[in-house]
Each structure stands twice: as C-alpha cells, then as structure tokens.
Amino acid sequence: MKSSAKTVEQYIQELPSDRVEPFKKLREVILKNIPKGFAEEMSYGMVGYNVPLSTYPAGYGGNSKQPLPFVNLGSQKNSINLYHIGIYGNPDLLKWFVTEYPKYAKTKLDMGKGCIRFKKMSDIPYELIGQLMTKITVEKVIEAYNKNHPKDKKK
C-alpha cells in the first residue's frame, strides 16, 4: 500500500489506529540505533532511511535525484514491513538475523528476501531491530552498492 504522504508525520497520520503506536516505536528504535549519516525521508511511498545525495551524489541507479536506499518502513495490507537492503545483500547478516529472531519473538519469522513482515503488532522484536540497525554504516552501503553496480559508481 504505497502512500502519497509527503512527510513522515503525514504518513503516520494515515496509518490504521492499531498500527500507529507500533509504527512509531519501530521508527524510534530505528532512529536511535541507525548509524550516523543516513537521512530519514519519504521514499517509495514509505518511510525511508537512505544515503543522502550530499554523501553519494550519483544516486541510486545513476539517478542523481534518487538517494541510495538502505531501510524502508511501511504499513501494508496485513502487516508492518521492514525492508532492509543489508539483509538482502549480506548472507552473514541474514544468517545472524534468522538465528537471533527466535530469541526475541514468539511468532515464526515471516520474511522475504529483504522484507521482514510483522503481522502481530504485539510481537515486534524491537530490541532485535535496534541491533540490526547498528550492523551497517553508510560507508558499507556505498561500498556494497559500488561493488554490485559498478556502472552506477560515483566518479
């Protein structure tokens, strides 16, 4: 469910009432734990945490108007979803997360390639998400992007 909200606050106001508090808490955990250098902004119709264009002017896909994505947080039809590019592209980080998840949550992990779905608002593993946010720096996102997309590399 892509939103046309222009600000994070507007996005939160559009959420179903049962998702407002869990979403705000996830956002707070992300902001508290994400390494310095990422920017919070609306991205892909969700709340995004990106490498700013001031840090990586070439932009995503060589588009100097689109910052490199790192994490997106969105409310979908049946869940709050956390899209984490680092898990998608880093097998060691994925293994760590999958191993740690049962220690923090009562429900089975519901995950796609880089998408973690939280269907039960009462069982979101906030502490684990906080730890996940600390695992990758802006520099590591840029390094991985340049390695996997050499044609788009910043000159």
FENWO-V899030 format. One record per pair of residues at least 24 apart in sequence whose ideal C-beta (glycine too) atoms are under 6 Angstrom apart, sorted by sequence separation. I is the first residue (numbers start at 1). J is the second residue. If there is no record, write none. Layout:
# FENWO-V899030
I,J / I,J
This chain:
# FENWO-V899030
48,72 / 104,128 / 88,113 / 46,72 / 47,73 / 88,114 / 87,114 / 44,72 / 46,74 / 100,128 / 85,114 / 84,114 / 83,114 / 38,70 / 83,115 / 81,115 / 82,116 / 11,47 / 81,117 / 79,117 / 80,118 / 8,47 / 79,118 / 79,119 / 78,119 / 3,45 / 93,135 / 2,45 / 86,136 / 89,144 / 19,75 / 23,80 / 15,75 / 70,141 / 1,76 / 68,145 / 56,142 / 51,138 / 51,141 / 62,152 / 61,152 / 58,154 / 29,126 / 33,130 / 56,154 / 22,121 / 34,133 / 29,129 / 33,133 / 29,130 / 33,134 / 37,138 / 22,124 / 35,137 / 30,133
